Amino acid sequence: CAEDCIAEKTELTVSLGGKEDYVLKGTAIIEPGWTKFDGGEKKDKLLPKLEKGDRVNVNFAPVEKQTTPPKHYTIETLNNYLKNPFRDEKADAAGDDEDYKAIFKGLELGTEATRTGIIENAKKNGYISLKKDVYSIEREGRYLIEQLADMQISMDKYKTSELGQALKKVYRGEISVGDSVDLAKTAIQEVF
């Protein structure tokens, strides 16, 4: 069938008194085209036609759901995360300007050369374990995270990648080794 499928995608942002924003996305098949041979007409959350500034009545009610624990990292997913820890932020920035997207370009945790050693040290020190290609955090790892949090020491992906970017700038000749050391000293002094 050479007929095109015509779908309408809608994104609706509901702002609740400027305190909380909720984004609803929906798709509706207008003309099924070739999809009529592929399972029929499908609808995904049909949203009303609204203009910016329109008022809508909202009736939010709690929904009872059961939470699920986060998935454990496999060898592949951990390596992918370390190579691209800001993937979600990049996806959110898809509609933003190029300068904003460029901020995330090349940000990674560690380098290809150091990642394996970092992971091996974490395993050797009992922070994580690897069983059947799946990493799990161990009691010592939980304790370390809790102690860092209690001391208000941030080693999140933002701080870690900032220090890593400084090393890349040294390599490219954009800053001196001393500048990179000063940045690390400042980060350590903020802790103590």
C-alpha positions, 0 to 999 in steps of 0.5 A, a space after each residue: 500500500 503506497 498510502 501514507 499514514 498521517 498521525 498527529 503528535 501533541 504535547 501539552 504542558 500543564 502548569 499548576 500555579 507555576 509550582 509544578 509542570 506536567 507534560 502529556 504527549 499523545 498521538 492519534 492516527 488521522 489517516 491510517 494509510 499503510 497501517 490499516 494492514 498492520 494491526 488497524 487504527 491505533 490511538 495513543 492518548 488523544 489530547 484536546 486542542 488547546 492554545 497557550 494560556 487556555 485554562 483547563 480543569 484538572 482533577 488529580 487523584 493519587 494512583 496506587 502503583 507498586 514501585 520496582 527497583 532500578 535495573 542492575 547494570 550489566 557490563 554493557 549498560 555500565 560501560 555505556 553509562 560511563 561513556 554517556 552519563 548525560 544521555 537523558 539530559 541530551 534527549 531533554 535538550 533535543 529541542 533546545 539550541 545548539 549551544 546547550 546541546 554542546 555542553 553535553 558533547 564529550 562529557 563522560 566519566 573516566 576515559 577508555 583507559 581508566 574505566 576498567 581499572 576503576 571498576 576493577 578497584 571497586 570490585 576488589 574493595 568490595 563495593 560492587 560485585 559481578 555475577 552473571 554479567 550483572 553488577 550489584 552494589 555490596 554492603 561496603 558500597 552502600 556504606 561508602 555512599 551513605 558516608 559520603 552523603 552524611 559528610 555532604 561530599 558530592 561525587 555525582 556525575 556532574 562533579 566527576 565529569 567536570 574534573 575529567 573535562 579539565 584533564 581533557 583541556 590539559 591534553 588539548 593545551 587549553 589549560 595548564 596542568 596547574 589549572 587542572 590541579 587548582 580545580 581539583 584542589 578547590 573541589 577537595 577544599 569544598 569538602 573540608 
